[in-house]
Amino acid sequence: MQRSPSYNSLAMPSHVHSNNTPVVMSHTQAPSHHYTNSSPVVAYPSEHMTYSKSPHAVAQVPYTGDDVGTGSFVVSNSLPRPTYISPGTGIVHVMPVAYGQKTQVRQEFLPVSTVANALPTQTFKTQVLESNVDPLFSAQIVDLLHSVDERNLTPLMKAVVRNDVPQVKELLKTEAGLCIENGVTALMIAAHLGHIDCVKLLLQKEAGMRQNDGTTALMEAVMKGHSNIVSLLIKSEGGIRRDDGFSSLMICAQYNYVEIGRKLLPIEARLQTDLGVTALMIAAENDADDMVILLSGKEAGMRANNGWTCSMSLAAKGRVDLLKKVASKEAGFTKDDGWTCLMSACATDNLAIAKMFIKEAGFTKSDGTCALMWAASKGNEAICKLLSKAEGDLVTLAGKSSIDFAIENGHSNLVKAINPKEAARLEKKAKSAGK
């Protein structure tokens, strides 16, 4: 078994990797779909249905053996909350609907891997053939509404969803400023759906309002890439952050929306989340190259609370091209445990990046490990020679040297490259023992 220095310190603050769009399902018990070819399908609570935490719930059900078929899906009154399965390819959108609504569907099972500690499962894609479900509640707003019962929406909100501008204008007089249970307002729905005329009407009454987690209408527009609506909302909502410190510019960084990013940059550059994460770090972690280039001039050199930098993400990904934009401002930075970009380069076998951060040679983690130990464990002779002079004599707190890591991982041929003097001593010792 190969042994290398500990690599767990390479992780960014956790929420940078997460998808920051709302999660659809909040039920403690989810519906199952007992499918029989060409017969009604009734949903009942079952532990066999699982959902992923993504903008659209991915349903997994026990495979019945049927590959394809059609049938009726009936919303059952026994469910914790009425649920409608809408069209999708490989995914199932879960939506609230009124009791008793029906739809004709075509289901095709798609193979998926076995879920750990569960039955072998398959996902199915669903095609709606005929439906009496109100098209008002289409799958595109599920992620915004968080599966809130549509009966809680105000008439103004329903008019916004329909993009019924005259009705919005009329209802605005009495319903402006109202929100549903998760804090969503009519303006947020309009921004999310890209209904610019509705946004113009609602802006004066609802700008600045926030959802329960601090999300704004501007953020909803950014998430959906509605640049024209961002231009309308930026004056009143630019600079507002979610409760966790996440900004609209950070959403741009996630999705590489560089056109919108240019609009937000003068207002939101250098903002940090509660964990100290910047938009530049998020762009680097999400391979949003255009946003990395845009943000590098403003945010390069900033560090997260644990010391993490944009360069550390780029070094781990081997992005020599983008590192040229930020390395001069971030070389020499370490995480709280001592991790460096040079260590990332060695851990990923990247000689070019190791040369970029050669000034970090000699830095050690809190356990005494250094970059050369990574190069030795990986068997990279060129990097070992590069670091030999600065780090060849270093040992961990446990007393292990880079030579030890090389030998343990089957790279005894690197002993001379790692530490010429030690190699000569070992060779001499071996000869003496052989006499």
C-alpha positions in Angstrom: 0.0 0.0 0.0 1.4 3.4 -1.0 1.9 6.0 1.7 2.0 9.7 1.2 1.9 12.7 3.5 -1.5 13.7 4.7 -3.5 15.5 1.9 -6.7 16.3 3.8 -5.7 19.9 4.3 -6.3 20.7 0.7 -10.0 21.1 1.1 -11.5 24.5 0.6 -14.1 25.8 3.0 -17.0 23.4 2.5 -19.8 25.6 1.1 -17.7 26.7 -1.9 -18.3 23.4 -3.5 -22.0 23.3 -2.8 -24.7 24.3 -5.2 -26.2 27.4 -3.7 -29.6 27.1 -5.3 -32.5 26.0 -3.2 -33.2 22.3 -2.4 -36.5 21.1 -3.7 -37.5 18.4 -1.2 -38.0 19.0 2.5 -40.3 16.1 3.3 -39.2 13.7 5.9 -41.0 11.0 4.0 -41.0 11.0 0.2 -43.4 9.4 -2.2 -42.7 6.1 -4.0 -44.0 5.2 -7.4 -45.3 1.7 -7.7 -45.3 1.3 -11.5 -47.3 -1.3 -13.3 -47.3 -1.3 -17.1 -50.4 0.5 -18.6 -52.1 0.8 -15.2 -52.7 3.6 -12.7 -49.7 4.5 -10.6 -50.5 5.8 -7.1 -47.9 7.4 -4.9 -47.6 6.3 -1.3 -45.0 7.1 1.3 -42.0 4.7 1.2 -38.5 4.7 2.5 -37.3 3.4 -0.9 -37.5 6.8 -2.6 -34.4 9.0 -2.2 -33.7 12.5 -3.3 -30.4 14.3 -4.0 -29.8 17.8 -2.7 -29.8 19.5 -6.1 -31.9 22.2 -7.8 -34.2 19.4 -9.0 -34.8 16.3 -6.9 -33.4 13.1 -8.5 -35.8 10.3 -7.7 -34.6 6.7 -7.3 -37.0 3.9 -7.0 -36.7 0.1 -6.8 -36.4 -1.3 -10.3 -39.4 -3.4 -11.3 -38.1 -5.0 -14.5 -40.2 -2.9 -16.8 -38.1 -0.9 -19.3 -40.8 1.5 -20.6 -44.5 2.0 -20.4 -47.3 4.5 -20.0 -49.8 4.9 -17.2 -51.7 7.4 -15.0 -50.1 9.1 -12.0 -52.6 10.0 -9.4 -51.8 12.3 -6.5 -52.7 10.4 -3.3 -54.3 12.1 -0.3 -52.2 9.9 1.9 -49.0 11.8 1.0 -47.4 14.2 3.5 -48.0 16.9 0.8 -49.5 16.5 -2.6 -46.7 15.9 -5.2 -46.6 16.0 -9.0 -44.0 14.4 -11.2 -43.3 16.7 -14.1 -41.3 16.1 -17.3 -37.6 15.5 -17.2 -34.8 13.4 -18.6 -33.1 11.3 -16.0 -34.6 13.5 -13.3 -38.0 13.9 -11.6 -39.1 17.3 -10.7 -41.2 17.3 -7.5 -43.9 19.9 -7.3 -46.9 20.7 -5.0 -50.3 20.4 -6.7 -53.9 20.3 -5.6 -55.3 16.9 -4.5 -56.7 14.7 -7.1 -54.9 16.1 -10.1 -53.8 13.5 -12.7 -51.4 13.3 -15.6 -50.7 10.7 -18.3 -47.0 9.9 -18.3 -44.5 7.7 -20.1 -41.8 6.3 -17.9 -38.4 4.9 -19.1 -36.1 3.4 -16.5 -32.5 4.5 -16.7 -29.6 2.4 -15.1 -27.9 4.0 -12.1 -25.3 2.7 -9.7 -26.4 0.9 -6.5 -26.9 3.2 -3.6 -24.8 2.4 -0.5 -26.7 0.5 2.1 -29.8 0.4 0.0 -31.6 -1.7 -2.6 -30.3 -1.6 -6.2 -32.1 1.4 -7.8 -32.9 2.9 -11.1 -34.0 6.4 -12.1 -36.7 6.9 -14.7 -37.3 9.8 -17.1 -40.9 10.9 -17.3 -42.7 12.4 -20.4 -46.0 14.1 -19.8 -48.5 12.9 -22.5 -51.6 14.6 -21.1 -52.1 16.6 -17.9 -54.7 18.7 -16.1 -52.0 20.2 -13.8 -52.0 24.0 -13.8 -49.1 25.0 -16.1 -48.7 27.9 -13.8 -46.6 25.7 -11.5 -44.1 24.5 -14.1 -40.8 22.9 -13.0 -38.8 26.0 -13.7 -40.0 27.7 -10.5 -39.8 24.7 -8.2 -36.3 25.6 -7.0 -37.5 29.1 -6.1 -40.6 28.1 -4.3 -39.0 25.3 -2.2 -42.1 23.1 -2.7 -44.3 25.6 -1.0 -48.0 24.8 -1.5 -49.2 27.0 -4.4 -52.3 27.8 -2.4 -50.1 30.1 -0.3 -49.1 32.2 -3.3 -50.8 35.6 -3.5 -52.9 36.5 -6.6 -50.1 39.0 -7.4 -47.5 36.3 -7.4 -49.6 34.1 -9.7 -50.1 37.0 -12.0 -46.3 37.4 -12.1 -45.8 33.8 -13.0 -48.2 34.2 -15.9 -46.5 37.4 -16.8 -49.9 39.1 -16.8 -48.7 42.7 -16.7 -52.1 44.4 -16.5 -53.2 42.1 -13.6 -49.8 42.7 -11.9 -50.4 46.5 -12.2 -53.8 46.2 -10.7 -52.9 43.9 -7.8 -49.8 45.8 -7.0 -52.0 48.4 -5.2 -53.1 46.0 -2.5 -50.6 43.1 -2.4 -47.1 44.7 -2.8 -44.7 43.7 -0.1 -46.3 40.3 0.8 -44.2 37.2 0.9 -44.8 33.5 1.3 -43.5 31.3 4.1 -39.9 31.1 2.9 -39.7 34.9 2.3 -40.1 34.8 -1.5 -41.8 37.9 -2.9 -43.5 38.7 -6.2 -40.4 40.6 -7.3 -38.2 37.6 -6.7 -40.4 35.4 -8.8 -40.4 37.9 -11.6 -36.6 38.2 -11.4 -36.2 34.5 -11.3 -38.4 34.0 -14.4 -37.0 36.9 -16.4 -40.3 38.8 -16.6 -38.8 42.2 -17.0 -42.0 44.2 -17.3 -43.2 42.8 -14.0 -39.9 43.6 -12.4 -40.2 47.2 -13.5 -43.6 47.4 -11.8 -42.6 45.7 -8.6 -39.2 47.3 -8.2 -40.3 50.4 -6.3 -42.4 48.4 -3.8 -40.3 45.3 -3.1 -36.7 46.1 -3.8 -34.4 45.2 -0.9 -36.6 42.5 0.6 -34.9 39.2 1.4 -35.8 35.6 1.7 -35.4 33.8 5.0 -31.8 33.0 4.2 -31.1 36.5 2.9 -31.5 35.8 -0.8 -32.6 38.8 -2.8 -34.4 39.3 -6.1 -31.0 40.4 -7.6 -29.5 37.0 -6.7 -32.5 35.2 -8.3 -31.9 37.2 -11.5 -28.1 36.4 -11.4 -28.7 32.7 -10.8 -30.8 32.5 -13.9 -28.5 34.7 -16.0 -31.0 37.5 -16.6 -28.5 40.3 -17.3 -31.1 42.9 -18.2 -32.9 42.4 -14.9 -29.7 42.6 -13.0 -29.2 46.1 -14.5 -32.5 47.1 -13.1 -31.9 45.7 -9.6 -28.2 46.5 -9.0 -28.7 50.0 -7.7 -31.1 49.0 -5.0 -29.8 45.5 -4.1 -26.1 45.4 -5.2 -23.9 44.7 -2.2 -26.6 42.9 -0.1 -25.4 39.5 1.0 -27.1 36.3 2.2 -27.0 35.4 5.9 -23.9 33.3 5.2 -22.2 36.2 3.5 -22.7 35.0 -0.1 -23.0 37.8 -2.6 -24.5 38.1 -6.1 -21.0 38.4 -7.6 -20.1 35.0 -6.0 -23.1 33.5 -7.8 -21.6 34.9 -11.1 -18.3 33.2 -10.1 -20.1 29.9 -9.7 -21.6 30.0 -13.2 -19.0 32.0 -15.1 -21.5 34.8 -15.9 -18.8 37.3 -16.9 -21.2 39.8 -18.5 -23.1 40.1 -15.2 -19.9 39.9 -13.3 -18.6 43.1 -14.9 -21.8 44.9 -13.7 -21.4 43.8 -10.1 -17.6 44.1 -9.8 -17.5 47.8 -8.9 -20.0 47.2 -6.1 -19.2 43.7 -4.7 -15.5 43.1 -5.3 -13.5 41.9 -2.3 -16.6 40.8 -0.3 -16.1 37.7 1.7 -18.4 35.0 3.2 -18.5 34.2 6.8 -15.7 31.7 6.1 -13.7 34.4 4.4 -14.2 32.9 0.9 -14.1 35.4 -2.0 -15.7 35.3 -5.5 -12.3 34.7 -7.0 -11.8 31.6 -4.9 -15.3 30.3 -6.0 -14.5 31.0 -9.6 -11.2 29.1 -9.4 -12.8 26.2 -7.7 -15.6 26.0 -10.3 -13.4 26.3 -13.3 -15.0 29.6 -14.2 -12.0 30.9 -16.2 -13.5 34.2 -17.5 -14.5 35.2 -13.9 -11.1 34.3 -12.6 -9.5 36.6 -15.1 -12.1 39.3 -14.4 -11.7 39.1 -10.6 -7.9 38.5 -10.4 -7.1 42.2 -10.5 -9.4 43.0 -7.6 -9.2 40.0 -5.3 -5.9 38.2 -5.8 -4.0 38.1 -2.5 -7.1 37.7 -0.3 -7.3 34.7 2.0 -10.1 32.7 3.6 -10.3 32.4 7.3 -8.3 29.2 7.2 -5.7 30.7 5.0 -6.9 29.2 1.7 -6.2 31.2 -1.5 -7.3 31.2 -5.1 -3.9 30.0 -6.1 -4.2 26.9 -3.9 -7.3 25.8 -5.9 -5.6 26.6 -9.2 -2.4 24.8 -8.2 -4.3 21.7 -7.2 -6.1 21.8 -10.6 -2.8 22.3 -12.6 -4.0 25.6 -14.1 -0.7 27.2 -15.0 -2.4 29.7 -17.4 -4.6 31.2 -14.7 -1.9 31.1 -12.0 0.0 33.6 -14.0 -2.7 36.1 -13.1 -2.5 35.7 -9.4 0.7 33.9 -8.3 2.8 37.1 -7.9 0.3 38.3 -5.2 -0.2 35.0 -3.4 3.2 33.2 -3.4 4.3 32.4 0.1 0.8 32.2 1.6 0.1 29.2 3.8 -3.1 27.6 5.2 -3.4 27.5 9.0 -1.8 24.1 9.0 1.1 25.2 6.7 -0.1 23.9 3.4 1.3 25.8 0.4 0.8 26.0 -3.4 4.2 24.3 -3.8 2.9 21.3 -1.9 -0.2 21.3 -4.2 2.1 21.2 -7.2 4.2 18.3 -5.8 1.1 16.4 -4.7 -0.3 16.7 -8.3 3.1 16.0 -10.1 3.2 19.5 -11.7 6.8 20.6 -12.3 5.8 23.9 -14.0 3.7 25.0 -11.0 6.5 23.8 -8.6 8.9 26.2 -10.4 6.4 29.1 -10.1 6.3 28.7 -6.3 9.9 27.7 -5.7 10.2 30.5 -3.1 8.0 28.3 -0.8 10.7 25.7 -0.6 11.5 24.9 3.0 8.0 25.6 4.3 6.5 22.8 6.4 3.1 21.8 7.6 2.3 21.5 11.3 3.3 17.8 11.2 6.6 18.6 9.7 5.9 17.4 6.1 7.3 19.4 3.2 6.8 19.6 -0.5 9.7 17.3 -1.3 8.1 14.5 0.6 5.1 14.7 -1.8 7.4 14.7 -4.8 9.3 11.7 -3.4 6.1 9.7 -2.6 4.9 10.5 -6.2 8.2 9.5 -7.8 8.8 12.8 -9.6 12.5 13.0 -10.1 12.6 16.4 -11.7 10.8 18.0 -8.7 12.9 16.1 -6.3 16.1 17.6 -7.9 14.5 21.0 -7.8 13.8 20.9 -4.0 16.7 18.7 -2.9 18.9 21.6 -1.7 16.2 23.4 0.3 14.4 20.4 1.7 16.5 17.3 1.4 17.4 17.2 5.1 14.0 17.9 6.5 12.1 15.3 8.5 8.6 15.1 9.9 7.8 15.3 13.6 7.7 11.5 13.5 11.2 11.4 12.2 10.5 10.4 8.6 12.5 11.9 5.7 11.7 12.4 2.0 13.9 9.3 1.3 11.7 7.3 3.6 8.6 8.3 1.6 10.3 7.5 -1.7 11.4 4.0 -0.5 8.0 3.2 1.0 6.3 4.0 -2.3 8.7 2.0 -4.5 10.9 4.9 -5.6 14.3 3.9 -4.2 15.9 5.1 -7.4 15.2 8.7 -6.3 17.4 8.6 -3.1 20.3 10.3 -4.9 18.0 13.0 -6.4 16.4 13.7 -3.0 19.6 14.0 -0.9 23.0 13.2 -2.6 24.9 13.3 0.6 22.6 10.9 2.3 22.6 8.7 -0.7 26.4 8.5 -0.6 26.3 7.7 3.1 23.8 4.9 2.6 25.7 3.5 -0.3 28.9 3.5 1.8 27.1 1.9 4.7 25.8 -0.8 2.4 29.2 -1.5 1.0 30.7 -1.8 4.5 27.9 -4.2 5.6 28.7 -6.3 2.5 32.4 -6.8 3.3 
